[in-house]
Amino acid sequence: MAGERTGAWFGFGFCGFGQALGSGRGHQVLSPEPLRAPGAGLDICRVSASWSYTAFVTGGGQVELSGSARGAARGCKDAWASEAFLVVLRPGPGSGPGAELQAWAPGSALRGEPLWAQTVVPEAERKDGPGGGETQAGPLPLLPCVRAYVSPRPPFYRPLAPTLRARRLELGAEHALLLDAAGQVFSWGGGRHGQLGHGTLEAEPEPRLLEALQGLPMTEVAAGGWHSVCVSETGDIYIWGWNESGQLALPTRSLAEDGETVTGEATGLNEDGSEVKRVARGENGAPAPFIAVQPFPALLDLPMGLDAIKASCGSRHTAVVTRTGELYTWGWGKYGQLGHKDTTSLDRPCRVDYFVDKQLQVRTVSCGPWNTYVYAVEKEKS
């Protein structure tokens, strides 16, 4: 049995603050390029990108920052970047199972004292908690095995209900998505762009089960700025929320053909609850439906019926990895974050040919607000 194939990280999109993203020349990278991260050659296992800087976490427990924030720290389990602060998870003092959660000002270079720190103890070790039966939790902002997560806004440490056995949690600009151990999806927070998926534009103060997806076990969730995506066990993609830049892969007015004359507009709802704006076309006057908001999960088919295994969202763009190791992107592309060698925005999934041309299989994707990071390995020799 052969060992793990050689892999590498690639980046493309916005790098206006000097964040490592391919070559990093200028303010944008339009096509995937090998990542030239700080401390080149380090074994990067996770990338967490905020708007103006990126945190790289290595397998050896080192965090490296690139962009408007610079610095490095050793002895870290995980890191999560936001404009408000950088969250770092470190082993706790002593030999116990606990960990220390630290929040740093991005400009601190990880020196001095953190803004705040808190010791987190796994549920199984807490006398007041129900031990055992926990599912391995995903990366930050979800805290491992403690039924809590980190928010970039106060209160920073937020407990979850004991009934929620979370395995992954994603934060958008105004909303949160949670995937539980049974594959169910919960959402809460702001809903004015339909990003919660409950069929309304109302906010939800507490996690609410996404009833439209009941009975369909999910394996992935991803939160964009104001849209949401999840991937089912069978590889289906469900997507909902704001479609301003085509990030839902649905027809959008902003991407309509140049020169199209808008002579009238009416807003209504489809049978599935999606908001439709019908705009007259200049050619024949026939109304064309543009989806502005999709408040219910919609099934999205990839070209050739491909199955998805991973998904990630930027502020207004979406990326998925297929079971065959291909990367598809769509939505807002102003800074090249779609990886198609241009700054075009798309309202349909489009394969990033770079990885196919280079005989690479994509394993994972991690979107920043305006950029995209990808880990890919060499294809097996036939």
N, C-alpha and C positions, 0 to 999 in steps of 0.2 A: 504494500500500500504506500503510495507516494505521500510525502509530507505536504504541508500547506504550501500552495503556490505563492509565488512572489506577488506582493500587493503594494499599492501606493495610493496616496491621497491626491486628489485633483481639486482645483477650485476655479470658479468663474463668476463674473458679476461685478458688483461695486467694491472698489478698494480705495475710495477717496481719502481715507484717513491713514493710508499706508499699511493696511492690514495685509498679511501674507495671503496671496491669492494667485497662484500660478506665478507668473513673472512679476506681477505687481506693478507693471509699468503704467503710468497714467492713472486715471480714475476708474477704469473698468477693464475687465478681461472678457472678451466676447465668446471664447471657446475654451473648453477644458484644457488646463495646463498642469503639469506636475506641481504639487505644492512645495513652495520654498518656505517652510515654516521656520521660526526661530529654533536654534539648536538643531540644524539639519541632521537627518539620520536618526532622530529619536523615534522610538516605536509609538506613534500616535494611535491611540485606541478610541478617542472620542474628540469631536469638534463641537463647540458651542459658540455660535456666532450671534452677537448683538449687532446693532446698526453701525457703530463706529469702531468696534474692536472684536477680536475673536480669542477664545480660550482653547488651547490645545492640551489635552490630557494624555499622558503617556502610560504605557503599560507598567513602567517602573515607578509610577506615582508622582510624576512631575507635572506641574502646570506651567505653560508658557503663554504669555499674552502678546498679541500683535495688533497694531492699529493705534487708535488714540490712547489706549492703555498699554503700557509696557511693563515687563517684569516677569519673574519666575519664582516658583516655590516648590520645594520637595515635600514628600510625605503626604500626598493628597490622594484620596480615593476617587474624587469626582469634582467637577466644577461646572457652574452654570452662569452664563454671561447675560447681563441685562444692562441697560443704560443707567439704572438706579444704583446697582451695586453688582459686584462679583461674589457669588456664593461658592465657597469651597468646603468640601467635606473631608475631614482629616480623622485619623484614628484618635480615639480618646486617650486621656492620660492613663497610665498604668497598663495592665495586661487584660483588662476587662473587655467585654464585647461592644461597649458603647463607642460612639463617635462624636466628634466635636464639629458643629456646624458654625461656620464663620462667614460673615458678610463684610466685604472690603469695598472701600471707595475705588472705582476703576482706576483713578489716577494715582493711587497710593503705591503702585509698583509692588504690592504685596509686602510692604515694609512697615515697621512700626506695629500699631495695634489695630485689630479689626474694628469696624463700626459697632458690631455686636457679635456675641458668640453664645452658643447654647449647646449643652451636652444632650445628645439624643441616645436613648437606650432602646434596644429592640423590645418589642412587645413581650416576647417569651421571657425576658429578664425582669419585666416590671411586675411587681406584686399585685398591682391593681388591674392588670391586663390579662385577657384570655390567651394563654400561651398555646403554641403549636398550630399546625394547620395553615400557616401563612404561605402565601405565594411569594416567590422572590420578586421584589419590587424592581421597577425600572430605574432609569437614571434620574438625577435631579431635573426638575424641581420637586419630584416625589422623593420623600425621605425613606430610606430602606427600613421596612418592617416596623414603622412607628405610627402608621396611620396619620400622617401629617404631610404637609407640603410647604414650600417656600413661595412667597408672593413678592413681587417687586414693589408692592404698595402696602402700607400698614393695614392690619397687623402682618408682619413679615412671616411669622411662624403660624400656620393655620392647621389646626387639627381636623381630621376627617371623622365622620360618624363611624362608630365601632362596627356597624353592619357593612361598611364598604371595604371589601378586600381588594384594594387597588394593586394593579400590577404595572400601570403606566399612567402618567398624568402629563397633559400638555396645556400650556397657557398661550392664549391669543392676546390681542391688545386689550380686550375687554371681557373675555370669556375663558372658561376652563373646560377641558374634556378629560374624562377619567375612564379607563378601561379596567374592568374588574376581573377577578380570577376566573369567572364563568364566561368571559367574553362579552359581557354586557357593557353598553356605553352610557355614561351619565354626563350631563352638561349643566352648567350654571354660569351666572354672570350676566353681562349685557347681551341683549338680543335684538337690537335695533336693525341689524342687517340680516336677521334670520339665522345667525351663526349657531344658535342652540339646537335647531332642528326639531322644535316642538310644534311647528306650524303657525307660530305667531311671531310678532316682533317684540314681545314682552320680555323683561328681564326675569331671571330666576335667582333668588337669593341663596338657595341651597341646591346641592346636586339632585338632579331629576333624571330618572331613567328615560332613555330615548325609546319610546314605545314603538316607533316605526321600525326599529331594528330588532325587536324582541323575537327570539327564536332563530336569529342569525348570528352565531358566535363570531366575534371579531378578534383579530390578532394584532391589529395596529390602529392607533389613532394619531392624528396630526392636527394641530391648530394653526391656522394662518392668522393674519391680522384680524380679519373679520369673516373668515370662512373655515370650514371644517371638513376633514376627510377621515374615512376609516376603511380598513381592508378586512375582508372576511376570511374565515378559515379556507374557503374554497377559491380565494384569489379575486373575489369581486370587489369593486371600488364603489363606495357610497360617498357622495359629496353634497354639501349644502352651504348656504350663507350668501355672502355678497359676491356678485359677479361683475363688478365694475370693469375689470381688466381681462375678463375671460377666464379667471382662475378656476371657475367651475366647469370649464370646457363646454359652456353653453353660449349661444349667440348673444353678443353684447353690443349695445349701441356704440360704445366708445371705439370699437374696432370695425365699425361699418365702413364701407368703401368711401374713399375720399370723393368729395363732390356730391355726395348724396344729399338731396334737398329734403329738409324736414318741414312738411307743410301742416302737419297736425299730429297731436299726441294724445293718447288716452291710456290710463292706467287701470288695470283690473287684475283679477286672480284667475289662474288656470284651475282645473278641477283638482289638481294635486296641491293647490295652495300657493304655487309660485307666482310672484308678481311679474306681470308682463306689461311692457310698454310697446304699443303698436305705433310705429312711425311710418308715415307715407314715404314711399320711395320716389325718387325723381323720375325714373324711367317710365313706369306705367301707373303709378299711383296706388299700387296694391300694398296693403299693410304687411309689414314683416315683423314677426314677433322677436323682441329682444328681452332676454331674461335679466332683470336687474337684481332680484332677490329670490333665492330658492330656500324657503323656510322649512322644507321637509327634505330628508335624505333622498337623493336621486341616484339611481344606478347608472354608472358610467362604464361604457364598453371601450376598451383599448382596441387599437387596430389589430386585425387578425384574431380577435378573441383572446388575446394574451392574458394570462393571470398575473396579478400583482402580489408582491410579498412585502414590500416596504413602501412607506409614503412619508413625505415631509412637505411642509408649507412655509413659504416666505410671507412677507406682508401681503402681497397680491400675486404670488405665483405658486405653482404646485409641481411637485416632482414625485414620480413613483418608479420603483424598481420592479421589473418583471421576474417571473420564475426562471426565465432563460437568461437573466443577467443583463437585460437591456434597460436603459434609462429613458423615460418619457417625461417631458416637461411642457408646461403651458401657462398662460396668464401674462402678467406684466413682464416685459422684457427690456425696459429702457436702458439698463446697465449691462445687458448681456447675460443676465442671470439664468436664461433658459439654455444657454450653451450652444446656440445655433449659428454662431459666427456673425450675428447681427444684433440690432436692438429692437427687433420686431416683437410686438405682443401677439399672442395667439389665443384663440378661443377653442382650440382642439388639441388633443395630445399629439405631440410630435417627437419622434425618436431622436436622441442625441447621437448622431452618427460617429462622432469622434471615437467612442469606445468600441464600436463595431469595427471601424477602420483599423484601429490599433490592436485588434484581437484581444480585447479586455472584457471581462465579465464584471458588471457592477454588483457589489455586495450590499452597500448601504449608501444612503443619501441623507444629508443634513443641511437644511436651508437656513440661512440667515435672513433677515428682513429683505435685503436687496441682493443677496448672493447665494451661491450654492456650493457645497462641498460634497465630494463623492469619493468613496473608497472602492477600488476595483483591483481585480487580480488577473493574471495572465490566463487565457483560455487553455484548457487541457489540449495537449497535442493529440491529434486524431491518428 
